[in-house]
Amino acid sequence: MPTGLTKDVGWQIGVSRTLPHPAAIVWDFVSSPEGISLWLGPGAILTPERGAAYRTDEGVAGEVRSYRPMDRIRVTLGTTTLQVALAPAADGARTMLRFHQEHLADAEERERQRTHWQHVMEQIATALDRQ
């Protein structure tokens, strides 16, 4: 089976990075309007309850699948499912942030989304370093 293709969720991509910030700082940012606009799109407002709908300024719509504070947010994004998850390091000073997207159309979309999430990760890291 090719890299990124699974039996259960089809094509998927995961991008992660350990950031030099405590989990509370990372969570506060990625769940804030500024952070959400970076990873989901401008104008998106997430209500932290399963089934809550959202819409971006670009017209992308979806719903919250799960919202667990300080842990993860899962949303539908078009025909895909996107998860943003945190994993605090043992020292408490660093946090791994991960974007994982499932149900991608094919290998080409997987590569496009890899580039996209790497860019988003860079924007988030830069924003956190400025705080």
Secondary structure, DSSP 8 states (H G I E B T S, - for coil): --TTEETTTEEEEEEEEEESS-HHHHHHHHTSHHHHHHHT-TT----SSTT-EEE-TTS-EEEEEEEETTTEEEEEETTEEEEEEEEE-TTSS-EEEEEEEEEESSHHHHHHHHHHHHHHHHHHHHHHHH-
